[in-house]
Amino acid sequence: MVSSLGTNGLVIDNLTTLVASLTQSLQAIYGADINVASNSPDGQMINIFCQNMEDLLELVQSVYNSFGYMQAFGTQLDQRLAILGLARKQGTNTTTPVLVTVNQALTLYGLDQTAQTVFTLVDQTGNQWQLVTTHVFSGSGSASLTFQAVTIGPIGVSANTITQQITTVLGVTSVNNPTTSGTIVGVSEETDTQFKVRAAQGFSLAAIGPADSVEAQLQNAVGVTDAMVVENVTNGTVNSVPAHSIWAIVTGGTASVIGQAIYAKKGAGCGMKGSQTFVVTRPDGNSFTAQWDTSIAQPLYIAFSIIWRGGAVALGNADIIAGLSAMLVYKLGQMPNVGDIVTAMATIAPTAIIIFGASQGVSTDGITYQSIVDPTTAQYYFTVSGANITIT
């Protein structure tokens, strides 16, 4: 047996080595002529013992490897990166406005209280939606109220699909979402891979000045779900960014958190672009005004055709559209392309053959389709709504 922990790290025996070692030991005790064939009682016992030993050694190796964050996963990864001051970004809930109509005075209770049952709706695909803030109707009428998906992460929302009540309240005559305007799509919890990528970028936190260090600071800020910093090092304006300036674009987070993050890493003499501002008071009493812009969601239009292997339709278009709306989530700087659709469909409907014909692909306006599209500017990121997906 050669399992050891030394300068080469942890080295463990494989199953073949374990079987040979245990066989040799048993032969030394009972004689070289014992039957250790794989179909004999002794041979089977040896293999059972050695398989258990290999499983334990692999577990030890997994624990050992997890001390390096690139080999860690799950809660182990959370623990390892906490040493670097990094925490996994939690998912957020999708929110959308719903028109509620009543014929009498009543109160609908929301998530802002715990004494009463939260008014809950369900859409046509089974997703549940809870009222965010308690609302009091003084009499008959209608009101557009914000509801939050119970499930964390991106939930596809189509118009006129949230029409049923789970919580029955006397006096509520109808509920409906006639439009998707105002919908804020949630984000999934940061995956292990995304967390590791951000950790690698996080080494820029030790730097001062470069755009990468400002971006890393923003990415690690509490409440920020996405951030990108565009830098112009030339003597003239480039893509609306002034000379020798940075343009920070942020999703989520409060003004104070964002302002402090920019102040901590922006280099001296570097200009800033942005309509959002926050004044940071320096230790010497002087002030620093941070500038940035909030990201803007841009709708992505998708069109493609399907041929089913074997001719049997495995999944309806409505289910496919709901799946694509949930899986296709884009961040700042990402360019949607037809490959994203093919990859997502391999999970949603493995027996479907995807075809992009004339006037199909991805689009920014629902008219001109291409194989890949760019955001309007660096400030925009794409969102996918079921209403903008066409399948033929």
LINLINWO-V35758 format. One record per backbone hydrogen bond with DSSP energy under -1.0 kcal/mol. NH is the residue of the N-H (numbers start at 0). CO is the residue of the C=O. If there is no record, write none. Layout:
BEGIN
NH/CO ; NH/CO
END
This chain:
BEGIN
3/10 ; 5/8 ; 8/5 ; 10/3 ; 17/13 ; 18/14 ; 19/15 ; 20/16 ; 21/17 ; 22/18 ; 23/19 ; 24/20 ; 25/21 ; 26/22 ; 27/23 ; 28/24 ; 29/25 ; 30/26 ; 33/30 ; 39/36 ; 43/39 ; 44/40 ; 45/41 ; 46/42 ; 47/43 ; 48/44 ; 49/45 ; 50/46 ; 51/47 ; 52/48 ; 53/49 ; 54/50 ; 55/51 ; 56/52 ; 57/53 ; 58/54 ; 59/55 ; 60/56 ; 61/57 ; 62/58 ; 63/59 ; 64/60 ; 65/61 ; 66/63 ; 67/64 ; 70/67 ; 75/72 ; 77/73 ; 78/74 ; 79/75 ; 80/76 ; 81/77 ; 84/81 ; 85/80 ; 91/186 ; 94/183 ; 95/146 ; 97/144 ; 98/175 ; 99/142 ; 100/173 ; 101/140 ; 102/170 ; 105/136 ; 107/134 ; 110/130 ; 112/109 ; 118/108 ; 120/128 ; 121/163 ; 122/126 ; 125/122 ; 128/120 ; 129/147 ; 130/118 ; 131/145 ; 134/107 ; 136/105 ; 140/101 ; 142/99 ; 144/97 ; 146/95 ; 147/129 ; 148/93 ; 149/127 ; 152/91 ; 159/176 ; 162/160 ; 163/121 ; 165/119 ; 166/119 ; 171/168 ; 172/100 ; 173/100 ; 175/98 ; 182/179 ; 183/94 ; 189/88 ; 194/190 ; 195/191 ; 196/192 ; 197/193 ; 198/194 ; 199/195 ; 200/196 ; 201/197 ; 202/199 ; 203/200 ; 204/201 ; 205/202 ; 206/203 ; 208/264 ; 213/209 ; 214/210 ; 215/211 ; 216/212 ; 217/213 ; 218/214 ; 219/215 ; 220/217 ; 223/220 ; 224/250 ; 225/250 ; 227/248 ; 229/246 ; 231/244 ; 237/240 ; 240/237 ; 243/233 ; 244/231 ; 245/270 ; 246/229 ; 248/227 ; 249/292 ; 250/225 ; 252/222 ; 257/253 ; 258/254 ; 259/255 ; 260/256 ; 261/257 ; 262/258 ; 263/259 ; 265/261 ; 269/266 ; 270/243 ; 272/245 ; 275/291 ; 277/289 ; 279/287 ; 281/285 ; 284/281 ; 287/279 ; 289/277 ; 291/275 ; 292/247 ; 294/249 ; 295/378 ; 297/380 ; 299/382 ; 300/362 ; 301/387 ; 302/360 ; 303/389 ; 304/354 ; 306/352 ; 308/350 ; 310/307 ; 319/315 ; 320/316 ; 321/317 ; 322/318 ; 323/319 ; 324/320 ; 325/321 ; 326/322 ; 327/323 ; 328/326 ; 333/330 ; 337/370 ; 339/336 ; 341/337 ; 342/338 ; 343/339 ; 344/340 ; 345/341 ; 346/343 ; 347/343 ; 348/344 ; 351/348 ; 352/306 ; 354/304 ; 359/356 ; 360/302 ; 361/369 ; 362/300 ; 369/361 ; 372/335 ; 379/376 ; 380/295 ; 382/297 ; 387/384 ; 388/385 ; 389/301 ; 391/303
END
